[in-house]
Amino acid sequence: MTRHDSHSSANVLLARMGWLLSLALFVVISAGAQEPDKRHVTPVKPETNRVQPPPKGTDEKIIQQYVSGDSAAAIAEARKDSLRRVYKRYPLITDMSFGINIVDPIFMALGQTYASTDVSATLNMWNRLQPTVELGIGWAKSSPDDMNFTYRAKPSPYFKVGVNYNLMFKNSPDYQALIGLRLGYSTFRYDINDIHYANSYWQEGLFTDINGERSHALWGEAGVGLKVRLWKSLSMGWMLRYHGIFNYGKNQHSRPWFIPGYGPRKSSLGLSLGFYYTIPWHSNNTVTPQ
């Protein structure tokens, strides 16, 4: 082998080694460049049975419905829950009130010739239904302008039983809009004096008296009214009443003109105006959402 051939073989060997080194270097550089793009994710099993604590004030029943997938029922229940927070539910016995009706004594001081006054006791249930009892006395001394007699009714007792319904039961008991029904009864005595008869024969008037007449009356009332708190436990209220007589006692020689607790027999409207003292039977802590 000549010197020239030896030199050529060495050059070829060096060229091949350089090519191999270049290839190895390229592989190393490529592997290093791809290393940062690799992501290693460790799978984590979700805790499907874990229930997140509900927000403060949220009913646990609603949360469980959401977790179980019954979203429609949960939304409906959530709406009811929001209404419960707006409208409070009062206990069975909310309060008890005692009142006195003073409207007729006021009118009598202004010239009215008859009066009925009473005291009442009212039980407020759920701030809605209000059974009530009224006990009173009525009397009269009147000479009607269109009549020829003087009617005197001695102080006689009467009583009424009934119920009010508070239209504002969703609000505070301090303010009430009421509709009411009553059943009233009275037994009483009356006198009719100075009855004038015109005598055409003698051309003069005759006077006579009818004393000691007894009677009774049963009647019903329907009314609307308001009641508002004035100060602490003191309230004021009024009720306009429409009433009618179911039955009354008739005598042989007379008919009662005035009925205690009712007023003039032929009247159809009445008014009560009173002051009330209320005793609460609950605290704020016992008023719960509906």
Buried (B, 14 or more C-beta within 10 A) or exposed (E): EEEEEEEEEEEEEEEEEEEEEEEEEEEEEEEEEEEEEEEEEEEEEEEEEEEEEBEEEEBEEBBEBBBEEEEEBBEEBBEEBEEBEEEBEBBEEBBBBBBBBBBBBEBBEEEBBBBBBBBBEBBBBBBBBBEBBBEBBBBBBBEEEEEEBBBBBBEBBBBBEBBBBBEBBBBEBEEBBBBBBBEBBBEBBBBBBEBEEEEEEEEEEEEEEBEEBEBBBBBBBBBBBBBEBEEEEEBBBBBEBEBEBEEBBEEEEBEBBBBBBBBBBEEEEBBBBBBBEBEEBBEEEEBEBE
